[in-house]
Amino acid sequence: MSLIRPSTEADLPAITAIYGHHVLNGTGTFETTPPTEQDMAGRRADVLAKGLPWLVAEEGGRVLGYAYCQWFKPRPAYRFSAEDSIYLHPDAAGKGLGKQLLTELVKQAEALGLRKLIAVIGDSNNAGSVGVHRSLGFTQVGVIANCGWKFDRWLDIVLMERVIGAGSGTAPTA
C-alpha cells in the first residue's frame, strides 16, 4: 500500500516528469508539449490557493503518482463541482495506485463540501481511467466524439460524474 499524502514543492520534479511522460506518450491528456517544472508549480499553486487538494502517492520515498481536483468551470455557480485528474508513473500502472489516489481525493473533496466530481477522460479507449472511475461509483454521462487531435488521430473524451456528500438533495450552506 502506498502512502497518499498532500504534495509538496519537493514533489514537483517527479510530478512534472510523470505528467511529461503522459503528454509525450499518452492520450489521457490532450496537451502536446510537456509543461516545465515552473508551469507545474504554478498549476499546483493555483489548485492549493483555491483550497483544493493536490495529492501524491509515494512508495519508498519515490512519488509514483498524483491526483488533484480543480473547479470544473471558473464561474461561481460551479463552485460545488470539481474535475479530478490522476496521473501515474508508468511503473505504477495497473497496481491499484490510481484507485487509492482517487479514493482519497473523493474523501477530501467531500470534506470540503463539494457535491460532484467530474472526470473528463481523454481517449474513449482509456480503459484504465474509465475503469478506476467506474470502480469508485462514477457513471458515464457522455462522450464527445473526435474533439481532440493527437498522434495523427482524432480522440474522444469520456465524461463521467460522481455525486458526493449531500449531492443535490439539499442547498449548499456557502
Chimera marker file (.cmm) of the C-alpha trace (Angstrom):
<marker_set name="trace">
<marker id="1" x="0.000" y="0.000" z="0.000" r="1" g="1" b="0" radius="0.5"/>
<marker id="2" x="1.315" y="3.402" z="-0.920" r="1" g="1" b="0" radius="0.5"/>
<marker id="3" x="1.376" y="6.455" z="1.262" r="1" g="1" b="0" radius="0.5"/>
<marker id="4" x="-1.130" y="9.010" z="-0.039" r="1" g="1" b="0" radius="0.5"/>
<marker id="5" x="-0.247" y="12.472" z="1.213" r="1" g="1" b="0" radius="0.5"/>
<marker id="6" x="-0.525" y="16.156" z="0.313" r="1" g="1" b="0" radius="0.5"/>
<marker id="7" x="2.008" y="17.177" z="-2.323" r="1" g="1" b="0" radius="0.5"/>
<marker id="8" x="4.920" y="19.455" z="-1.505" r="1" g="1" b="0" radius="0.5"/>
<marker id="9" x="7.154" y="21.650" z="-3.618" r="1" g="1" b="0" radius="0.5"/>
<marker id="10" x="9.806" y="18.938" z="-3.352" r="1" g="1" b="0" radius="0.5"/>
<marker id="11" x="7.488" y="16.628" z="-5.337" r="1" g="1" b="0" radius="0.5"/>
<marker id="12" x="7.406" y="18.916" z="-8.374" r="1" g="1" b="0" radius="0.5"/>
<marker id="13" x="10.262" y="17.269" z="-10.307" r="1" g="1" b="0" radius="0.5"/>
<marker id="14" x="8.531" y="13.874" z="-10.056" r="1" g="1" b="0" radius="0.5"/>
<marker id="15" x="5.092" y="15.342" z="-10.818" r="1" g="1" b="0" radius="0.5"/>
<marker id="16" x="6.499" y="17.147" z="-13.859" r="1" g="1" b="0" radius="0.5"/>
<marker id="17" x="8.235" y="14.003" z="-15.125" r="1" g="1" b="0" radius="0.5"/>
<marker id="18" x="5.121" y="11.848" z="-14.677" r="1" g="1" b="0" radius="0.5"/>
<marker id="19" x="2.922" y="14.325" z="-16.495" r="1" g="1" b="0" radius="0.5"/>
<marker id="20" x="5.524" y="14.904" z="-19.202" r="1" g="1" b="0" radius="0.5"/>
<marker id="21" x="5.547" y="11.180" z="-19.914" r="1" g="1" b="0" radius="0.5"/>
<marker id="22" x="1.768" y="11.225" z="-20.411" r="1" g="1" b="0" radius="0.5"/>
<marker id="23" x="1.928" y="14.308" z="-22.634" r="1" g="1" b="0" radius="0.5"/>
<marker id="24" x="4.520" y="12.691" z="-24.905" r="1" g="1" b="0" radius="0.5"/>
<marker id="25" x="3.241" y="9.101" z="-24.866" r="1" g="1" b="0" radius="0.5"/>
<marker id="26" x="-0.410" y="9.019" z="-23.879" r="1" g="1" b="0" radius="0.5"/>
<marker id="27" x="-3.848" y="10.212" z="-24.811" r="1" g="1" b="0" radius="0.5"/>
<marker id="28" x="-5.143" y="10.816" z="-21.290" r="1" g="1" b="0" radius="0.5"/>
<marker id="29" x="-4.150" y="14.456" z="-21.716" r="1" g="1" b="0" radius="0.5"/>
<marker id="30" x="-4.598" y="16.468" z="-24.863" r="1" g="1" b="0" radius="0.5"/>
<marker id="31" x="-1.545" y="18.624" z="-24.193" r="1" g="1" b="0" radius="0.5"/>
<marker id="32" x="1.148" y="18.071" z="-26.795" r="1" g="1" b="0" radius="0.5"/>
<marker id="33" x="4.115" y="19.895" z="-25.259" r="1" g="1" b="0" radius="0.5"/>
<marker id="34" x="5.214" y="18.932" z="-21.745" r="1" g="1" b="0" radius="0.5"/>
<marker id="35" x="4.942" y="21.808" z="-19.286" r="1" g="1" b="0" radius="0.5"/>
<marker id="36" x="8.027" y="22.898" z="-17.387" r="1" g="1" b="0" radius="0.5"/>
<marker id="37" x="8.508" y="22.375" z="-13.679" r="1" g="1" b="0" radius="0.5"/>
<marker id="38" x="7.749" y="26.083" z="-13.265" r="1" g="1" b="0" radius="0.5"/>
<marker id="39" x="4.471" y="25.610" z="-15.171" r="1" g="1" b="0" radius="0.5"/>
<marker id="40" x="3.521" y="22.673" z="-12.948" r="1" g="1" b="0" radius="0.5"/>
<marker id="41" x="4.425" y="24.678" z="-9.839" r="1" g="1" b="0" radius="0.5"/>
<marker id="42" x="2.025" y="27.384" z="-10.998" r="1" g="1" b="0" radius="0.5"/>
<marker id="43" x="-0.742" y="24.879" z="-11.653" r="1" g="1" b="0" radius="0.5"/>
<marker id="44" x="-0.262" y="23.293" z="-8.247" r="1" g="1" b="0" radius="0.5"/>
<marker id="45" x="-0.191" y="26.687" z="-6.526" r="1" g="1" b="0" radius="0.5"/>
<marker id="46" x="-3.455" y="27.648" z="-8.262" r="1" g="1" b="0" radius="0.5"/>
<marker id="47" x="-5.198" y="24.484" z="-7.046" r="1" g="1" b="0" radius="0.5"/>
<marker id="48" x="-3.917" y="24.891" z="-3.488" r="1" g="1" b="0" radius="0.5"/>
<marker id="49" x="-4.814" y="28.603" z="-3.407" r="1" g="1" b="0" radius="0.5"/>
<marker id="50" x="-8.418" y="27.585" z="-4.045" r="1" g="1" b="0" radius="0.5"/>
<marker id="51" x="-8.310" y="25.274" z="-1.020" r="1" g="1" b="0" radius="0.5"/>
<marker id="52" x="-8.471" y="22.168" z="-3.194" r="1" g="1" b="0" radius="0.5"/>
<marker id="53" x="-6.336" y="19.045" z="-2.709" r="1" g="1" b="0" radius="0.5"/>
<marker id="54" x="-3.265" y="18.023" z="-4.701" r="1" g="1" b="0" radius="0.5"/>
<marker id="55" x="-2.103" y="14.610" z="-3.526" r="1" g="1" b="0" radius="0.5"/>
<marker id="56" x="0.808" y="12.323" z="-4.290" r="1" g="1" b="0" radius="0.5"/>
<marker id="57" x="1.272" y="8.592" z="-3.888" r="1" g="1" b="0" radius="0.5"/>
<marker id="58" x="4.660" y="7.643" z="-2.521" r="1" g="1" b="0" radius="0.5"/>
<marker id="59" x="6.401" y="4.309" z="-2.074" r="1" g="1" b="0" radius="0.5"/>
<marker id="60" x="9.849" y="4.046" z="-0.558" r="1" g="1" b="0" radius="0.5"/>
<marker id="61" x="10.343" y="7.790" z="-0.837" r="1" g="1" b="0" radius="0.5"/>
<marker id="62" x="9.516" y="7.778" z="-4.574" r="1" g="1" b="0" radius="0.5"/>
<marker id="63" x="6.495" y="9.644" z="-5.985" r="1" g="1" b="0" radius="0.5"/>
<marker id="64" x="4.644" y="7.210" z="-8.250" r="1" g="1" b="0" radius="0.5"/>
<marker id="65" x="1.537" y="9.225" z="-8.980" r="1" g="1" b="0" radius="0.5"/>
<marker id="66" x="-0.509" y="12.274" z="-8.204" r="1" g="1" b="0" radius="0.5"/>
<marker id="67" x="-4.098" y="13.443" z="-8.214" r="1" g="1" b="0" radius="0.5"/>
<marker id="68" x="-5.853" y="16.732" z="-7.734" r="1" g="1" b="0" radius="0.5"/>
<marker id="69" x="-9.155" y="18.401" z="-8.320" r="1" g="1" b="0" radius="0.5"/>
<marker id="70" x="-9.826" y="21.773" z="-9.871" r="1" g="1" b="0" radius="0.5"/>
<marker id="71" x="-13.058" y="23.706" z="-10.254" r="1" g="1" b="0" radius="0.5"/>
<marker id="72" x="-14.982" y="22.266" z="-13.182" r="1" g="1" b="0" radius="0.5"/>
<marker id="73" x="-15.560" y="25.764" z="-14.558" r="1" g="1" b="0" radius="0.5"/>
<marker id="74" x="-14.469" y="29.149" z="-13.170" r="1" g="1" b="0" radius="0.5"/>
<marker id="75" x="-17.933" y="30.701" z="-12.805" r="1" g="1" b="0" radius="0.5"/>
<marker id="76" x="-19.280" y="30.877" z="-9.232" r="1" g="1" b="0" radius="0.5"/>
<marker id="77" x="-22.304" y="28.631" z="-9.819" r="1" g="1" b="0" radius="0.5"/>
<marker id="78" x="-19.903" y="25.714" z="-10.445" r="1" g="1" b="0" radius="0.5"/>
<marker id="79" x="-18.194" y="26.077" z="-7.040" r="1" g="1" b="0" radius="0.5"/>
<marker id="80" x="-19.573" y="22.767" z="-5.757" r="1" g="1" b="0" radius="0.5"/>
<marker id="81" x="-18.373" y="20.751" z="-8.772" r="1" g="1" b="0" radius="0.5"/>
<marker id="82" x="-14.758" y="19.844" z="-9.431" r="1" g="1" b="0" radius="0.5"/>
<marker id="83" x="-12.892" y="17.924" z="-12.109" r="1" g="1" b="0" radius="0.5"/>
<marker id="84" x="-10.458" y="15.276" z="-10.955" r="1" g="1" b="0" radius="0.5"/>
<marker id="85" x="-7.126" y="14.430" z="-12.565" r="1" g="1" b="0" radius="0.5"/>
<marker id="86" x="-4.915" y="11.404" z="-11.878" r="1" g="1" b="0" radius="0.5"/>
<marker id="87" x="-1.555" y="10.555" z="-13.408" r="1" g="1" b="0" radius="0.5"/>
<marker id="88" x="0.685" y="7.603" z="-12.605" r="1" g="1" b="0" radius="0.5"/>
<marker id="89" x="4.305" y="6.789" z="-13.297" r="1" g="1" b="0" radius="0.5"/>
<marker id="90" x="4.358" y="4.053" z="-15.974" r="1" g="1" b="0" radius="0.5"/>
<marker id="91" x="5.845" y="1.617" z="-13.423" r="1" g="1" b="0" radius="0.5"/>
<marker id="92" x="2.780" y="2.076" z="-11.202" r="1" g="1" b="0" radius="0.5"/>
<marker id="93" x="0.035" y="1.455" z="-13.772" r="1" g="1" b="0" radius="0.5"/>
<marker id="94" x="-2.369" y="-1.401" z="-13.100" r="1" g="1" b="0" radius="0.5"/>
<marker id="95" x="-1.395" y="-1.881" z="-9.444" r="1" g="1" b="0" radius="0.5"/>
<marker id="96" x="-4.325" y="-0.152" z="-7.746" r="1" g="1" b="0" radius="0.5"/>
<marker id="97" x="-2.500" y="3.109" z="-7.104" r="1" g="1" b="0" radius="0.5"/>
<marker id="98" x="-4.943" y="5.173" z="-9.165" r="1" g="1" b="0" radius="0.5"/>
<marker id="99" x="-7.807" y="3.785" z="-7.097" r="1" g="1" b="0" radius="0.5"/>
<marker id="100" x="-6.004" y="4.679" z="-3.863" r="1" g="1" b="0" radius="0.5"/>
<marker id="101" x="-5.405" y="8.231" z="-5.071" r="1" g="1" b="0" radius="0.5"/>
<marker id="102" x="-8.953" y="8.715" z="-6.334" r="1" g="1" b="0" radius="0.5"/>
<marker id="103" x="-10.442" y="7.264" z="-3.140" r="1" g="1" b="0" radius="0.5"/>
<marker id="104" x="-8.566" y="9.814" z="-1.032" r="1" g="1" b="0" radius="0.5"/>
<marker id="105" x="-9.341" y="12.631" z="-3.453" r="1" g="1" b="0" radius="0.5"/>
<marker id="106" x="-13.075" y="11.853" z="-3.240" r="1" g="1" b="0" radius="0.5"/>
<marker id="107" x="-12.849" y="11.790" z="0.555" r="1" g="1" b="0" radius="0.5"/>
<marker id="108" x="-11.095" y="15.162" z="0.701" r="1" g="1" b="0" radius="0.5"/>
<marker id="109" x="-13.416" y="16.764" z="-1.866" r="1" g="1" b="0" radius="0.5"/>
<marker id="110" x="-16.432" y="15.633" z="0.141" r="1" g="1" b="0" radius="0.5"/>
<marker id="111" x="-14.915" y="17.029" z="3.349" r="1" g="1" b="0" radius="0.5"/>
<marker id="112" x="-14.588" y="20.392" z="1.574" r="1" g="1" b="0" radius="0.5"/>
<marker id="113" x="-18.310" y="20.414" z="0.820" r="1" g="1" b="0" radius="0.5"/>
<marker id="114" x="-18.127" y="19.606" z="-2.865" r="1" g="1" b="0" radius="0.5"/>
<marker id="115" x="-21.206" y="17.905" z="-4.243" r="1" g="1" b="0" radius="0.5"/>
<marker id="116" x="-19.995" y="16.468" z="-7.557" r="1" g="1" b="0" radius="0.5"/>
<marker id="117" x="-16.770" y="15.220" z="-9.049" r="1" g="1" b="0" radius="0.5"/>
<marker id="118" x="-16.445" y="15.143" z="-12.816" r="1" g="1" b="0" radius="0.5"/>
<marker id="119" x="-13.958" y="13.158" z="-14.861" r="1" g="1" b="0" radius="0.5"/>
<marker id="120" x="-13.080" y="14.377" z="-18.336" r="1" g="1" b="0" radius="0.5"/>
<marker id="121" x="-11.149" y="11.383" z="-19.629" r="1" g="1" b="0" radius="0.5"/>
<marker id="122" x="-9.014" y="11.746" z="-22.700" r="1" g="1" b="0" radius="0.5"/>
<marker id="123" x="-9.497" y="8.953" z="-25.231" r="1" g="1" b="0" radius="0.5"/>
<marker id="124" x="-12.517" y="6.656" z="-25.055" r="1" g="1" b="0" radius="0.5"/>
<marker id="125" x="-10.052" y="3.745" z="-25.263" r="1" g="1" b="0" radius="0.5"/>
<marker id="126" x="-8.507" y="4.785" z="-21.928" r="1" g="1" b="0" radius="0.5"/>
<marker id="127" x="-9.763" y="1.656" z="-20.147" r="1" g="1" b="0" radius="0.5"/>
<marker id="128" x="-7.628" y="2.219" z="-17.052" r="1" g="1" b="0" radius="0.5"/>
<marker id="129" x="-9.040" y="5.635" z="-16.256" r="1" g="1" b="0" radius="0.5"/>
<marker id="130" x="-12.616" y="4.725" z="-17.161" r="1" g="1" b="0" radius="0.5"/>
<marker id="131" x="-12.301" y="1.569" z="-15.074" r="1" g="1" b="0" radius="0.5"/>
<marker id="132" x="-10.906" y="3.205" z="-11.953" r="1" g="1" b="0" radius="0.5"/>
<marker id="133" x="-13.595" y="5.869" z="-12.054" r="1" g="1" b="0" radius="0.5"/>
<marker id="134" x="-16.336" y="3.296" z="-12.591" r="1" g="1" b="0" radius="0.5"/>
<marker id="135" x="-14.989" y="1.188" z="-9.695" r="1" g="1" b="0" radius="0.5"/>
<marker id="136" x="-15.452" y="4.166" z="-7.381" r="1" g="1" b="0" radius="0.5"/>
<marker id="137" x="-19.029" y="4.930" z="-8.341" r="1" g="1" b="0" radius="0.5"/>
<marker id="138" x="-18.605" y="7.309" z="-11.264" r="1" g="1" b="0" radius="0.5"/>
<marker id="139" x="-21.109" y="6.869" z="-14.061" r="1" g="1" b="0" radius="0.5"/>
<marker id="140" x="-20.608" y="7.739" z="-17.688" r="1" g="1" b="0" radius="0.5"/>
<marker id="141" x="-22.761" y="10.657" z="-18.766" r="1" g="1" b="0" radius="0.5"/>
<marker id="142" x="-21.461" y="11.192" z="-22.271" r="1" g="1" b="0" radius="0.5"/>
<marker id="143" x="-18.822" y="11.014" z="-24.944" r="1" g="1" b="0" radius="0.5"/>
<marker id="144" x="-17.716" y="13.927" z="-27.052" r="1" g="1" b="0" radius="0.5"/>
<marker id="145" x="-16.518" y="12.248" z="-30.215" r="1" g="1" b="0" radius="0.5"/>
<marker id="146" x="-13.471" y="13.302" z="-32.177" r="1" g="1" b="0" radius="0.5"/>
<marker id="147" x="-12.827" y="16.533" z="-30.299" r="1" g="1" b="0" radius="0.5"/>
<marker id="148" x="-9.057" y="16.226" z="-29.910" r="1" g="1" b="0" radius="0.5"/>
<marker id="149" x="-6.286" y="15.650" z="-32.446" r="1" g="1" b="0" radius="0.5"/>
<marker id="150" x="-3.145" y="13.968" z="-31.121" r="1" g="1" b="0" radius="0.5"/>
<marker id="151" x="-0.717" y="11.418" z="-32.557" r="1" g="1" b="0" radius="0.5"/>
<marker id="152" x="-2.256" y="11.899" z="-36.005" r="1" g="1" b="0" radius="0.5"/>
<marker id="153" x="-5.688" y="10.719" z="-34.989" r="1" g="1" b="0" radius="0.5"/>
<marker id="154" x="-8.969" y="12.011" z="-33.613" r="1" g="1" b="0" radius="0.5"/>
<marker id="155" x="-9.689" y="11.327" z="-29.958" r="1" g="1" b="0" radius="0.5"/>
<marker id="156" x="-12.884" y="11.343" z="-27.932" r="1" g="1" b="0" radius="0.5"/>
<marker id="157" x="-13.367" y="12.454" z="-24.365" r="1" g="1" b="0" radius="0.5"/>
<marker id="158" x="-15.465" y="10.460" z="-21.938" r="1" g="1" b="0" radius="0.5"/>
<marker id="159" x="-17.453" y="12.396" z="-19.345" r="1" g="1" b="0" radius="0.5"/>
<marker id="160" x="-18.124" y="10.697" z="-16.013" r="1" g="1" b="0" radius="0.5"/>
<marker id="161" x="-19.593" y="12.019" z="-12.772" r="1" g="1" b="0" radius="0.5"/>
<marker id="162" x="-19.986" y="11.039" z="-9.156" r="1" g="1" b="0" radius="0.5"/>
<marker id="163" x="-22.286" y="12.646" z="-6.635" r="1" g="1" b="0" radius="0.5"/>
<marker id="164" x="-20.580" y="13.175" z="-3.285" r="1" g="1" b="0" radius="0.5"/>
<marker id="165" x="-21.773" y="14.422" z="0.061" r="1" g="1" b="0" radius="0.5"/>
<marker id="166" x="-25.387" y="15.515" z="0.064" r="1" g="1" b="0" radius="0.5"/>
<marker id="167" x="-25.384" y="15.852" z="-3.713" r="1" g="1" b="0" radius="0.5"/>
<marker id="168" x="-28.271" y="17.943" z="-4.950" r="1" g="1" b="0" radius="0.5"/>
<marker id="169" x="-30.550" y="16.774" z="-2.130" r="1" g="1" b="0" radius="0.5"/>
<marker id="170" x="-30.040" y="19.975" z="-0.141" r="1" g="1" b="0" radius="0.5"/>
<marker id="171" x="-28.971" y="23.525" z="-0.798" r="1" g="1" b="0" radius="0.5"/>
<marker id="172" x="-25.326" y="24.300" z="-0.029" r="1" g="1" b="0" radius="0.5"/>
<marker id="173" x="-24.556" y="26.391" z="3.026" r="1" g="1" b="0" radius="0.5"/>
<marker id="174" x="-21.918" y="28.583" z="1.391" r="1" g="1" b="0" radius="0.5"/>
<link id1="1" id2="2" r="1" g="1" b="0" radius="0.2"/>
<link id1="2" id2="3" r="1" g="1" b="0" radius="0.2"/>
<link id1="3" id2="4" r="1" g="1" b="0" radius="0.2"/>
<link id1="4" id2="5" r="1" g="1" b="0" radius="0.2"/>
<link id1="5" id2="6" r="1" g="1" b="0" radius="0.2"/>
<link id1="6" id2="7" r="1" g="1" b="0" radius="0.2"/>
<link id1="7" id2="8" r="1" g="1" b="0" radius="0.2"/>
<link id1="8" id2="9" r="1" g="1" b="0" radius="0.2"/>
<link id1="9" id2="10" r="1" g="1" b="0" radius="0.2"/>
<link id1="10" id2="11" r="1" g="1" b="0" radius="0.2"/>
<link id1="11" id2="12" r="1" g="1" b="0" radius="0.2"/>
<link id1="12" id2="13" r="1" g="1" b="0" radius="0.2"/>
<link id1="13" id2="14" r="1" g="1" b="0" radius="0.2"/>
<link id1="14" id2="15" r="1" g="1" b="0" radius="0.2"/>
<link id1="15" id2="16" r="1" g="1" b="0" radius="0.2"/>
<link id1="16" id2="17" r="1" g="1" b="0" radius="0.2"/>
<link id1="17" id2="18" r="1" g="1" b="0" radius="0.2"/>
<link id1="18" id2="19" r="1" g="1" b="0" radius="0.2"/>
<link id1="19" id2="20" r="1" g="1" b="0" radius="0.2"/>
<link id1="20" id2="21" r="1" g="1" b="0" radius="0.2"/>
<link id1="21" id2="22" r="1" g="1" b="0" radius="0.2"/>
<link id1="22" id2="23" r="1" g="1" b="0" radius="0.2"/>
<link id1="23" id2="24" r="1" g="1" b="0" radius="0.2"/>
<link id1="24" id2="25" r="1" g="1" b="0" radius="0.2"/>
<link id1="25" id2="26" r="1" g="1" b="0" radius="0.2"/>
<link id1="26" id2="27" r="1" g="1" b="0" radius="0.2"/>
<link id1="27" id2="28" r="1" g="1" b="0" radius="0.2"/>
<link id1="28" id2="29" r="1" g="1" b="0" radius="0.2"/>
<link id1="29" id2="30" r="1" g="1" b="0" radius="0.2"/>
<link id1="30" id2="31" r="1" g="1" b="0" radius="0.2"/>
<link id1="31" id2="32" r="1" g="1" b="0" radius="0.2"/>
<link id1="32" id2="33" r="1" g="1" b="0" radius="0.2"/>
<link id1="33" id2="34" r="1" g="1" b="0" radius="0.2"/>
<link id1="34" id2="35" r="1" g="1" b="0" radius="0.2"/>
<link id1="35" id2="36" r="1" g="1" b="0" radius="0.2"/>
<link id1="36" id2="37" r="1" g="1" b="0" radius="0.2"/>
<link id1="37" id2="38" r="1" g="1" b="0" radius="0.2"/>
<link id1="38" id2="39" r="1" g="1" b="0" radius="0.2"/>
<link id1="39" id2="40" r="1" g="1" b="0" radius="0.2"/>
<link id1="40" id2="41" r="1" g="1" b="0" radius="0.2"/>
<link id1="41" id2="42" r="1" g="1" b="0" radius="0.2"/>
<link id1="42" id2="43" r="1" g="1" b="0" radius="0.2"/>
<link id1="43" id2="44" r="1" g="1" b="0" radius="0.2"/>
<link id1="44" id2="45" r="1" g="1" b="0" radius="0.2"/>
<link id1="45" id2="46" r="1" g="1" b="0" radius="0.2"/>
<link id1="46" id2="47" r="1" g="1" b="0" radius="0.2"/>
<link id1="47" id2="48" r="1" g="1" b="0" radius="0.2"/>
<link id1="48" id2="49" r="1" g="1" b="0" radius="0.2"/>
<link id1="49" id2="50" r="1" g="1" b="0" radius="0.2"/>
<link id1="50" id2="51" r="1" g="1" b="0" radius="0.2"/>
<link id1="51" id2="52" r="1" g="1" b="0" radius="0.2"/>
<link id1="52" id2="53" r="1" g="1" b="0" radius="0.2"/>
<link id1="53" id2="54" r="1" g="1" b="0" radius="0.2"/>
<link id1="54" id2="55" r="1" g="1" b="0" radius="0.2"/>
<link id1="55" id2="56" r="1" g="1" b="0" radius="0.2"/>
<link id1="56" id2="57" r="1" g="1" b="0" radius="0.2"/>
<link id1="57" id2="58" r="1" g="1" b="0" radius="0.2"/>
<link id1="58" id2="59" r="1" g="1" b="0" radius="0.2"/>
<link id1="59" id2="60" r="1" g="1" b="0" radius="0.2"/>
<link id1="60" id2="61" r="1" g="1" b="0" radius="0.2"/>
<link id1="61" id2="62" r="1" g="1" b="0" radius="0.2"/>
<link id1="62" id2="63" r="1" g="1" b="0" radius="0.2"/>
<link id1="63" id2="64" r="1" g="1" b="0" radius="0.2"/>
<link id1="64" id2="65" r="1" g="1" b="0" radius="0.2"/>
<link id1="65" id2="66" r="1" g="1" b="0" radius="0.2"/>
<link id1="66" id2="67" r="1" g="1" b="0" radius="0.2"/>
<link id1="67" id2="68" r="1" g="1" b="0" radius="0.2"/>
<link id1="68" id2="69" r="1" g="1" b="0" radius="0.2"/>
<link id1="69" id2="70" r="1" g="1" b="0" radius="0.2"/>
<link id1="70" id2="71" r="1" g="1" b="0" radius="0.2"/>
<link id1="71" id2="72" r="1" g="1" b="0" radius="0.2"/>
<link id1="72" id2="73" r="1" g="1" b="0" radius="0.2"/>
<link id1="73" id2="74" r="1" g="1" b="0" radius="0.2"/>
<link id1="74" id2="75" r="1" g="1" b="0" radius="0.2"/>
<link id1="75" id2="76" r="1" g="1" b="0" radius="0.2"/>
<link id1="76" id2="77" r="1" g="1" b="0" radius="0.2"/>
<link id1="77" id2="78" r="1" g="1" b="0" radius="0.2"/>
<link id1="78" id2="79" r="1" g="1" b="0" radius="0.2"/>
<link id1="79" id2="80" r="1" g="1" b="0" radius="0.2"/>
<link id1="80" id2="81" r="1" g="1" b="0" radius="0.2"/>
<link id1="81" id2="82" r="1" g="1" b="0" radius="0.2"/>
<link id1="82" id2="83" r="1" g="1" b="0" radius="0.2"/>
<link id1="83" id2="84" r="1" g="1" b="0" radius="0.2"/>
<link id1="84" id2="85" r="1" g="1" b="0" radius="0.2"/>
<link id1="85" id2="86" r="1" g="1" b="0" radius="0.2"/>
<link id1="86" id2="87" r="1" g="1" b="0" radius="0.2"/>
<link id1="87" id2="88" r="1" g="1" b="0" radius="0.2"/>
<link id1="88" id2="89" r="1" g="1" b="0" radius="0.2"/>
<link id1="89" id2="90" r="1" g="1" b="0" radius="0.2"/>
<link id1="90" id2="91" r="1" g="1" b="0" radius="0.2"/>
<link id1="91" id2="92" r="1" g="1" b="0" radius="0.2"/>
<link id1="92" id2="93" r="1" g="1" b="0" radius="0.2"/>
<link id1="93" id2="94" r="1" g="1" b="0" radius="0.2"/>
<link id1="94" id2="95" r="1" g="1" b="0" radius="0.2"/>
<link id1="95" id2="96" r="1" g="1" b="0" radius="0.2"/>
<link id1="96" id2="97" r="1" g="1" b="0" radius="0.2"/>
<link id1="97" id2="98" r="1" g="1" b="0" radius="0.2"/>
<link id1="98" id2="99" r="1" g="1" b="0" radius="0.2"/>
<link id1="99" id2="100" r="1" g="1" b="0" radius="0.2"/>
<link id1="100" id2="101" r="1" g="1" b="0" radius="0.2"/>
<link id1="101" id2="102" r="1" g="1" b="0" radius="0.2"/>
<link id1="102" id2="103" r="1" g="1" b="0" radius="0.2"/>
<link id1="103" id2="104" r="1" g="1" b="0" radius="0.2"/>
<link id1="104" id2="105" r="1" g="1" b="0" radius="0.2"/>
<link id1="105" id2="106" r="1" g="1" b="0" radius="0.2"/>
<link id1="106" id2="107" r="1" g="1" b="0" radius="0.2"/>
<link id1="107" id2="108" r="1" g="1" b="0" radius="0.2"/>
<link id1="108" id2="109" r="1" g="1" b="0" radius="0.2"/>
<link id1="109" id2="110" r="1" g="1" b="0" radius="0.2"/>
<link id1="110" id2="111" r="1" g="1" b="0" radius="0.2"/>
<link id1="111" id2="112" r="1" g="1" b="0" radius="0.2"/>
<link id1="112" id2="113" r="1" g="1" b="0" radius="0.2"/>
<link id1="113" id2="114" r="1" g="1" b="0" radius="0.2"/>
<link id1="114" id2="115" r="1" g="1" b="0" radius="0.2"/>
<link id1="115" id2="116" r="1" g="1" b="0" radius="0.2"/>
<link id1="116" id2="117" r="1" g="1" b="0" radius="0.2"/>
<link id1="117" id2="118" r="1" g="1" b="0" radius="0.2"/>
<link id1="118" id2="119" r="1" g="1" b="0" radius="0.2"/>
<link id1="119" id2="120" r="1" g="1" b="0" radius="0.2"/>
<link id1="120" id2="121" r="1" g="1" b="0" radius="0.2"/>
<link id1="121" id2="122" r="1" g="1" b="0" radius="0.2"/>
<link id1="122" id2="123" r="1" g="1" b="0" radius="0.2"/>
<link id1="123" id2="124" r="1" g="1" b="0" radius="0.2"/>
<link id1="124" id2="125" r="1" g="1" b="0" radius="0.2"/>
<link id1="125" id2="126" r="1" g="1" b="0" radius="0.2"/>
<link id1="126" id2="127" r="1" g="1" b="0" radius="0.2"/>
<link id1="127" id2="128" r="1" g="1" b="0" radius="0.2"/>
<link id1="128" id2="129" r="1" g="1" b="0" radius="0.2"/>
<link id1="129" id2="130" r="1" g="1" b="0" radius="0.2"/>
<link id1="130" id2="131" r="1" g="1" b="0" radius="0.2"/>
<link id1="131" id2="132" r="1" g="1" b="0" radius="0.2"/>
<link id1="132" id2="133" r="1" g="1" b="0" radius="0.2"/>
<link id1="133" id2="134" r="1" g="1" b="0" radius="0.2"/>
<link id1="134" id2="135" r="1" g="1" b="0" radius="0.2"/>
<link id1="135" id2="136" r="1" g="1" b="0" radius="0.2"/>
<link id1="136" id2="137" r="1" g="1" b="0" radius="0.2"/>
<link id1="137" id2="138" r="1" g="1" b="0" radius="0.2"/>
<link id1="138" id2="139" r="1" g="1" b="0" radius="0.2"/>
<link id1="139" id2="140" r="1" g="1" b="0" radius="0.2"/>
<link id1="140" id2="141" r="1" g="1" b="0" radius="0.2"/>
<link id1="141" id2="142" r="1" g="1" b="0" radius="0.2"/>
<link id1="142" id2="143" r="1" g="1" b="0" radius="0.2"/>
<link id1="143" id2="144" r="1" g="1" b="0" radius="0.2"/>
<link id1="144" id2="145" r="1" g="1" b="0" radius="0.2"/>
<link id1="145" id2="146" r="1" g="1" b="0" radius="0.2"/>
<link id1="146" id2="147" r="1" g="1" b="0" radius="0.2"/>
<link id1="147" id2="148" r="1" g="1" b="0" radius="0.2"/>
<link id1="148" id2="149" r="1" g="1" b="0" radius="0.2"/>
<link id1="149" id2="150" r="1" g="1" b="0" radius="0.2"/>
<link id1="150" id2="151" r="1" g="1" b="0" radius="0.2"/>
<link id1="151" id2="152" r="1" g="1" b="0" radius="0.2"/>
<link id1="152" id2="153" r="1" g="1" b="0" radius="0.2"/>
<link id1="153" id2="154" r="1" g="1" b="0" radius="0.2"/>
<link id1="154" id2="155" r="1" g="1" b="0" radius="0.2"/>
<link id1="155" id2="156" r="1" g="1" b="0" radius="0.2"/>
<link id1="156" id2="157" r="1" g="1" b="0" radius="0.2"/>
<link id1="157" id2="158" r="1" g="1" b="0" radius="0.2"/>
<link id1="158" id2="159" r="1" g="1" b="0" radius="0.2"/>
<link id1="159" id2="160" r="1" g="1" b="0" radius="0.2"/>
<link id1="160" id2="161" r="1" g="1" b="0" radius="0.2"/>
<link id1="161" id2="162" r="1" g="1" b="0" radius="0.2"/>
<link id1="162" id2="163" r="1" g="1" b="0" radius="0.2"/>
<link id1="163" id2="164" r="1" g="1" b="0" radius="0.2"/>
<link id1="164" id2="165" r="1" g="1" b="0" radius="0.2"/>
<link id1="165" id2="166" r="1" g="1" b="0" radius="0.2"/>
<link id1="166" id2="167" r="1" g="1" b="0" radius="0.2"/>
<link id1="167" id2="168" r="1" g="1" b="0" radius="0.2"/>
<link id1="168" id2="169" r="1" g="1" b="0" radius="0.2"/>
<link id1="169" id2="170" r="1" g="1" b="0" radius="0.2"/>
<link id1="170" id2="171" r="1" g="1" b="0" radius="0.2"/>
<link id1="171" id2="172" r="1" g="1" b="0" radius="0.2"/>
<link id1="172" id2="173" r="1" g="1" b="0" radius="0.2"/>
<link id1="173" id2="174" r="1" g="1" b="0" radius="0.2"/>
</marker_set>
